[in-house]
Amino acid sequence: MLTIKNIGELALFPPGPIGGRAMGKVERITSAAVVVDEDRIAWLGPESELDASIGGDVLNAEGGCVLPGLIDCHTHTVFAGTREHEFVRRIAGDSYEQIARDGGGIRVTVEAVRSASCDQLVELALPRLARMLRNGVTTVEIKSGYGLTVADELKMLEAIARLKKLQPIELVPTYLAAHTVPREFDGRGDAYLDAILDEKVLLRISGEGLAEFCDVFCETTAFDVAQSRRVLQAAKKFALTPKLHADQITQIGATVLAGEVGAISADHLETIDDAGIDAMKKAGCVAVLLPGCSFYLGVKQAPARRLIEANLPVALATDYNPGSAMVESLPLVMGIAATQMRMTPVETVIAVTANAAAALNRADRLGAIRVGMQADLVVLDVPNLERLVYEPGRNCVRTVIKNGSIVVSPG
């Protein structure tokens, strides 16, 4: 039994998905307490109503705000190599397309991942996850997609499986072999899809639990709508739930496809249109926005206010990757969403908790503070959630609790 006392503000909202005006609403209990029994929340309320006979350990929140554990629902955290030279070139004015023509871009990371062993990928990812944990993140989705051969994609998924056992963050694996067409298949995208969608491959991924979701980059530079439909429909036969990289650069109907295939989320959405919004609403699809990517690339942000006003549930994630979003701090992304996308602090918190949980099919136990929910909690060193978003450059996290156990302590 663990009792958290002296909570300055306890932030309460329902489990996700939460859309529209409800995203701006939060119940706040001041001078609160929370009781954790094993890995579940057993009681919460004003500390004055706490049963004095409850035993066990006591954690003093010292007047800090308590939130659900943060959830980063779109990342590429397993990778090898860095591309800072491309970062400098982009600052100097070179386009991503020019850099790719010169041999740069995603193919640089692909070569690094292919050259790395599974052990090396694990070793590289561990400190990244440790830093995410210290920022209050207790659940992280990680995609494959930098191997672009069957063997290397499986290697990435196996690295994620190993990482699950080596650190406390809950990891959610996604099969993203359809990230782009590899060099060996230039001009033969359908042949590449034949390889990665082979039934033996998908059966192994599903049977061994190497992935829960299947993602595809639906874009003019990667896979068109017909090819993306083929990827997601094939994966669904093996119980891999669809996700899409959609409407990032050009509008080719990716979000309409997300609705058609029943995707749990469509991610990016910088160029989403009315047809895409309608399709996502009808399908109950979560809109996952990646403001750190637009920030990093210096391009236009997704229309967060338009999506919220359309009553779509909006989630936020880092898109942490070595090319277009070398940003691993989810609180920083929340700050970017507030300042550049005009999302309120409450909306950003719900976007990285309740709605992010919904985007990962975990809203039944994660993303909200309710009796019976899993005890994933973050204790801040500031008295309210607004301060977390107001100070995005400073880590405001004091204590992190995962599955009822303290995994980050002050200092």
C-alpha positions as CSV (number, residue, x, y, z in Angstrom):
1,M,0.0,0.0,0.0
2,L,1.3,3.5,-0.9
3,T,-0.4,6.7,0.1
4,I,0.4,10.0,-1.7
5,K,-0.3,12.9,0.6
6,N,-0.1,16.7,0.5
7,I,-1.1,16.9,-3.2
8,G,-1.5,20.5,-4.1
9,E,-3.7,19.7,-7.1
10,L,-5.0,16.4,-8.3
11,A,-6.1,16.5,-12.0
12,L,-9.1,14.4,-12.8
13,F,-10.8,13.7,-16.2
14,P,-12.5,10.7,-17.7
15,P,-10.7,8.0,-19.7
16,G,-10.2,8.7,-23.3
17,P,-11.1,9.3,-26.0
18,I,-12.1,12.9,-25.2
19,G,-13.0,15.3,-27.9
20,G,-14.2,18.8,-28.5
21,R,-15.0,21.1,-25.6
22,A,-14.6,18.3,-23.1
23,M,-10.8,18.4,-23.8
24,G,-10.7,21.7,-22.0
25,K,-12.3,20.5,-18.8
26,V,-10.6,19.1,-15.8
27,E,-11.7,18.5,-12.2
28,R,-9.2,19.7,-9.7
29,I,-9.1,18.4,-6.1
30,T,-6.8,20.6,-3.9
31,S,-5.1,19.3,-0.7
32,A,-5.7,15.8,-2.0
33,A,-4.5,12.3,-1.4
34,V,-4.3,9.1,-3.5
35,V,-4.1,5.5,-2.2
36,V,-2.4,2.9,-4.3
37,D,-2.9,-0.8,-3.6
38,E,-0.3,-2.9,-5.5
39,D,-0.6,-1.7,-9.1
40,R,-4.1,0.0,-8.9
41,I,-5.6,3.2,-7.6
42,A,-7.7,2.2,-4.6
43,W,-8.9,5.6,-3.4
44,L,-8.6,9.3,-4.1
45,G,-10.1,12.5,-2.7
46,P,-9.5,15.3,-0.3
47,E,-6.8,14.4,2.2
48,S,-9.2,15.4,5.0
49,E,-11.4,12.4,4.1
50,L,-8.5,9.9,4.0
51,D,-9.0,6.9,6.3
52,A,-6.4,7.4,9.0
53,S,-6.1,3.6,9.6
54,I,-4.6,3.0,6.2
55,G,-1.0,1.6,6.6
56,G,1.9,1.2,4.2
57,D,4.3,3.7,2.8
58,V,3.6,7.4,2.5
59,L,4.9,9.7,-0.3
60,N,4.8,13.4,0.4
61,A,3.9,15.3,-2.8
62,E,5.0,18.6,-1.1
63,G,2.2,20.6,-2.6
64,G,2.9,19.4,-6.1
65,C,0.3,18.6,-8.8
66,V,-0.4,15.0,-9.6
67,L,-1.2,13.8,-13.2
68,P,-1.6,10.4,-14.9
69,G,1.6,9.0,-16.3
70,L,2.4,10.7,-19.6
71,I,2.0,8.6,-22.8
72,D,4.1,9.1,-25.9
73,C,2.0,7.4,-28.5
74,H,4.1,8.0,-31.7
75,T,7.9,7.5,-31.6
76,H,10.8,5.9,-33.5
77,T,13.0,5.5,-30.4
78,V,14.9,2.5,-31.6
79,F,17.5,3.7,-34.2
80,A,21.2,3.9,-34.8
81,G,23.3,6.8,-36.0
82,T,22.6,10.5,-36.0
83,R,22.1,13.0,-38.8
84,E,23.3,16.4,-37.4
85,H,25.1,17.2,-40.7
86,E,21.7,17.2,-42.4
87,F,20.3,19.4,-39.6
88,V,23.0,22.0,-40.4
89,R,22.3,21.7,-44.1
90,R,18.5,22.4,-43.5
91,I,19.4,25.4,-41.4
92,A,21.5,26.7,-44.3
93,G,18.6,26.3,-46.7
94,D,18.8,22.9,-48.3
95,S,15.5,21.0,-48.6
96,Y,14.9,17.6,-47.4
97,E,14.5,16.5,-51.0
98,Q,17.9,17.9,-52.0
99,I,19.5,16.1,-49.0
100,A,17.8,12.9,-50.0
101,R,19.1,13.2,-53.6
102,D,22.6,13.6,-52.2
103,G,22.3,10.3,-50.4
104,G,21.0,11.6,-47.1
105,G,17.7,11.3,-45.4
106,I,16.1,8.2,-44.1
107,R,18.5,6.0,-46.0
108,V,21.4,7.1,-43.8
109,T,19.5,5.8,-40.7
110,V,18.5,2.6,-42.6
111,E,22.2,1.8,-43.3
112,A,23.1,2.5,-39.6
113,V,20.3,0.2,-38.4
114,R,21.2,-2.5,-40.8
115,S,24.8,-2.4,-39.6
116,A,23.8,-2.5,-35.9
117,S,23.1,-5.7,-34.0
118,C,20.0,-6.1,-31.9
119,D,22.2,-5.7,-28.8
120,Q,23.5,-2.4,-30.1
121,L,20.0,-1.1,-30.8
122,V,19.0,-2.0,-27.3
123,E,22.0,-0.3,-25.8
124,L,21.4,2.9,-27.8
125,A,17.7,3.0,-26.8
126,L,18.1,2.5,-23.1
127,P,19.4,6.0,-22.2
128,R,16.7,7.6,-24.4
129,L,14.0,5.7,-22.5
130,A,15.6,6.6,-19.2
131,R,15.4,10.3,-20.1
132,M,11.8,10.0,-21.2
133,L,11.0,8.3,-17.9
134,R,12.5,11.2,-16.0
135,N,10.2,13.5,-17.9
136,G,7.2,11.7,-16.6
137,V,6.6,9.4,-19.5
138,T,5.4,5.9,-18.4
139,T,4.2,4.5,-21.7
140,V,5.9,4.8,-25.1
141,E,4.9,3.5,-28.6
142,I,7.9,2.5,-30.7
143,K,7.9,1.8,-34.4
144,S,10.1,-0.3,-36.6
145,G,10.7,1.1,-40.1
146,Y,14.5,1.8,-40.3
147,G,15.5,-1.7,-41.4
148,L,13.5,-2.0,-44.6
149,T,14.3,-5.7,-45.0
150,V,12.3,-8.4,-43.3
151,A,15.3,-9.5,-41.2
152,D,16.1,-6.0,-40.1
153,E,12.5,-5.0,-39.4
154,L,12.2,-8.1,-37.2
155,K,15.5,-7.2,-35.6
156,M,14.0,-3.8,-34.6
157,L,10.9,-5.5,-33.2
158,E,13.0,-7.9,-31.2
159,A,15.0,-5.0,-29.8
160,I,11.7,-3.5,-28.5
161,A,10.8,-6.8,-27.0
162,R,14.1,-6.9,-25.1
163,L,13.7,-3.3,-24.0
164,K,10.4,-4.2,-22.4
165,K,12.2,-6.4,-19.9
166,L,15.1,-4.0,-19.1
167,Q,13.4,-0.8,-17.9
168,P,10.0,0.2,-16.4
169,I,8.3,2.1,-19.2
170,E,5.5,0.2,-20.9
171,L,6.5,-0.2,-24.6
172,V,4.0,-0.6,-27.4
173,P,5.5,-2.0,-30.6
174,T,4.3,-1.1,-34.1
175,Y,5.3,-2.7,-37.4
176,L,6.3,0.1,-39.8
177,A,8.1,-1.8,-42.5
178,A,6.1,0.3,-45.0
179,H,8.0,3.4,-44.0
180,T,9.5,4.0,-47.5
181,V,10.7,2.0,-50.4
182,P,14.3,0.9,-49.8
183,R,17.1,1.5,-52.2
184,E,17.1,-2.1,-53.4
185,F,13.5,-1.8,-54.6
186,D,13.6,1.7,-56.3
187,G,10.7,1.8,-58.7
188,R,9.3,-1.5,-57.4
189,G,7.3,-0.6,-54.3
190,D,4.8,-3.3,-54.8
191,A,7.5,-6.0,-54.9
192,Y,8.8,-4.6,-51.6
193,L,5.3,-4.9,-50.1
194,D,5.2,-8.5,-51.3
195,A,8.2,-9.2,-49.1
196,I,7.1,-7.4,-45.9
197,L,3.5,-8.6,-46.1
198,D,4.4,-12.3,-46.6
199,E,2.0,-14.3,-44.5
200,K,4.9,-16.1,-42.8
201,V,6.3,-12.8,-41.7
202,L,3.0,-11.4,-40.4
203,L,2.2,-14.7,-38.7
204,R,5.5,-14.6,-36.8
205,I,5.0,-11.0,-35.8
206,S,1.5,-11.6,-34.6
207,G,2.2,-15.0,-33.0
208,E,5.2,-13.9,-31.1
209,G,3.6,-10.6,-30.0
210,L,6.3,-8.6,-31.7
211,A,3.8,-5.9,-32.7
212,E,0.3,-4.7,-31.8
213,F,-0.1,-2.2,-34.6
214,C,0.8,-1.9,-38.2
215,D,1.6,1.6,-39.6
216,V,2.2,2.8,-43.1
217,F,3.6,6.2,-44.5
218,C,0.8,7.1,-46.9
219,E,2.5,9.9,-48.9
220,T,3.6,10.7,-52.5
221,T,7.2,10.0,-51.5
222,A,6.4,6.6,-49.9
223,F,3.2,4.6,-50.5
224,D,0.0,5.7,-52.3
225,V,-3.5,5.1,-51.0
226,A,-4.0,1.8,-52.8
227,Q,-0.7,0.5,-51.5
228,S,-1.4,1.7,-48.0
229,R,-4.8,0.0,-48.1
230,R,-3.1,-3.2,-49.1
231,V,-0.7,-3.0,-46.2
232,L,-3.3,-2.3,-43.5
233,Q,-5.8,-4.8,-44.8
234,A,-3.1,-7.5,-44.9
235,A,-2.0,-6.7,-41.4
236,K,-5.6,-6.7,-40.0
237,K,-5.9,-10.4,-41.0
238,F,-3.2,-11.1,-38.4
239,A,-4.7,-8.9,-35.6
240,L,-2.4,-6.0,-36.2
241,T,-4.5,-2.8,-35.7
242,P,-4.1,-0.1,-38.4
243,K,-2.4,3.2,-37.9
244,L,-1.3,5.7,-40.5
245,H,1.3,8.4,-41.1
246,A,-1.3,10.6,-42.9
247,D,-1.6,14.0,-44.5
248,Q,1.8,15.2,-43.5
249,I,3.2,16.8,-46.7
250,T,0.5,16.4,-49.3
251,Q,-3.2,15.7,-49.4
252,I,-3.8,12.4,-51.2
253,G,-6.7,11.0,-49.1
254,A,-4.7,9.3,-46.3
255,T,-7.1,10.3,-43.5
256,V,-10.1,9.1,-45.6
257,L,-8.3,5.8,-45.9
258,A,-7.8,5.8,-42.1
259,G,-11.6,6.0,-41.6
260,E,-12.2,3.3,-44.3
261,V,-9.9,0.7,-42.7
262,G,-10.9,1.6,-39.1
263,A,-7.5,2.9,-38.0
264,I,-7.2,3.5,-34.3
265,S,-5.2,6.7,-35.1
266,A,-4.1,8.9,-38.0
267,D,-0.9,10.8,-37.2
268,H,0.7,14.1,-38.4
269,L,-2.4,15.6,-40.3
270,E,-0.7,18.9,-41.2
271,T,-2.7,18.9,-44.5
272,I,-5.9,17.3,-43.4
273,D,-9.1,18.4,-45.2
274,D,-12.8,18.3,-44.4
275,A,-13.3,14.8,-45.9
276,G,-10.5,13.4,-43.8
277,I,-12.0,15.0,-40.6
278,D,-15.4,13.5,-41.4
279,A,-14.0,10.1,-42.1
280,M,-12.0,10.0,-38.9
281,K,-15.1,11.1,-36.9
282,K,-17.2,8.4,-38.3
283,A,-14.6,5.8,-37.6
284,G,-13.8,7.0,-34.0
285,C,-10.2,7.6,-35.1
286,V,-7.8,9.5,-32.8
287,A,-5.9,12.5,-34.3
288,V,-2.3,12.2,-33.2
289,L,-0.5,15.5,-33.8
290,L,3.3,15.8,-33.8
291,P,4.2,19.5,-33.1
292,G,7.8,18.7,-32.4
293,C,8.3,17.5,-36.0
294,S,6.9,20.8,-37.5
295,F,8.9,22.7,-34.9
296,Y,12.1,20.8,-35.8
297,L,11.6,21.2,-39.6
298,G,10.3,24.8,-39.4
299,V,7.1,24.1,-41.2
300,K,3.4,24.7,-40.6
301,Q,1.8,23.0,-37.7
302,A,-1.3,20.8,-37.9
303,P,-4.6,22.6,-37.4
304,A,-5.2,21.6,-33.8
305,R,-8.0,24.1,-33.0
306,R,-9.9,23.0,-36.2
307,L,-9.7,19.4,-35.1
308,I,-10.8,20.1,-31.6
309,E,-13.7,22.2,-32.8
310,A,-14.7,19.3,-35.0
311,N,-15.0,17.2,-31.9
312,L,-12.1,14.9,-32.8
313,P,-10.1,13.4,-29.9
314,V,-6.6,15.0,-30.3
315,A,-3.5,13.3,-28.9
316,L,0.1,14.7,-28.9
317,A,3.4,12.8,-29.3
318,T,7.0,13.5,-29.9
319,D,7.6,11.6,-33.2
320,Y,11.1,11.2,-31.7
321,N,13.4,10.2,-34.6
322,P,16.8,11.1,-35.9
323,G,15.7,12.9,-39.1
324,S,12.7,15.1,-38.6
325,A,12.1,15.3,-34.9
326,M,15.1,14.7,-32.6
327,V,12.9,15.8,-29.7
328,E,12.5,13.2,-26.9
329,S,10.8,15.5,-24.3
330,L,7.0,15.2,-24.3
331,P,6.6,18.2,-21.9
332,L,8.5,20.3,-24.5
333,V,6.1,19.1,-27.1
334,M,3.2,20.1,-24.9
335,G,4.7,23.6,-24.7
336,I,5.1,23.8,-28.4
337,A,1.4,22.8,-28.9
338,A,0.4,25.5,-26.5
339,T,2.4,28.3,-28.0
340,Q,2.3,27.4,-31.7
341,M,-1.0,25.4,-32.0
342,R,-3.0,27.4,-29.4
343,M,-3.9,24.4,-27.3
344,T,-4.7,25.2,-23.7
345,P,-2.6,23.5,-21.0
346,V,-5.5,21.3,-20.0
347,E,-6.0,20.2,-23.6
348,T,-2.3,19.3,-23.9
349,V,-2.4,17.3,-20.7
350,I,-5.5,15.3,-21.9
351,A,-3.7,14.9,-25.3
352,V,-0.7,13.1,-23.7
353,T,-2.8,11.0,-21.2
354,A,-6.4,10.1,-21.9
355,N,-6.3,10.5,-25.7
356,A,-2.8,9.1,-26.1
357,A,-4.0,6.0,-24.2
358,A,-7.0,5.7,-26.6
359,A,-4.6,5.9,-29.6
360,L,-2.8,2.9,-28.1
361,N,-5.9,0.9,-27.2
362,R,-5.1,1.3,-23.5
363,A,-7.8,3.7,-22.3
364,D,-9.4,1.0,-20.1
365,R,-6.5,1.2,-17.7
366,L,-4.2,4.1,-18.6
367,G,-4.4,7.8,-19.1
368,A,-6.7,8.9,-16.2
369,I,-6.7,8.9,-12.4
370,R,-9.7,6.8,-11.4
371,V,-10.3,4.1,-8.8
372,G,-9.4,0.8,-10.4
373,M,-7.1,2.3,-13.1
374,Q,-3.5,1.3,-13.2
375,A,-1.4,3.4,-10.8
376,D,0.8,5.3,-13.4
377,L,1.2,8.7,-11.8
378,V,3.5,11.7,-12.0
379,V,4.1,14.1,-9.1
380,L,5.2,17.5,-10.2
381,D,7.3,20.0,-8.3
382,V,4.8,22.8,-9.3
383,P,1.3,23.3,-7.8
384,N,-0.8,23.1,-11.0
385,L,-0.7,21.6,-14.5
386,E,-0.5,25.0,-16.1
387,R,3.0,25.4,-14.7
388,L,4.2,22.3,-16.4
389,V,3.2,23.7,-19.8
390,Y,4.3,27.2,-18.9
391,E,7.9,26.0,-18.2
392,P,8.5,23.6,-21.1
393,G,12.3,24.0,-20.9
394,R,12.6,22.8,-17.3
395,N,11.8,19.3,-16.0
396,C,9.0,19.8,-13.5
397,V,8.8,16.1,-12.6
398,R,9.6,15.2,-8.9
399,T,8.4,11.6,-8.7
400,V,7.2,8.9,-11.2
401,I,5.1,5.9,-10.3
402,K,4.7,3.0,-12.7
403,N,2.4,0.1,-11.9
404,G,2.2,1.3,-8.3
405,S,6.0,1.4,-7.8
406,I,8.2,4.5,-7.5
407,V,10.6,4.4,-10.5
408,V,11.8,8.0,-10.3
409,S,12.5,9.8,-7.1
410,P,13.6,13.4,-6.3
411,G,17.2,14.0,-7.1
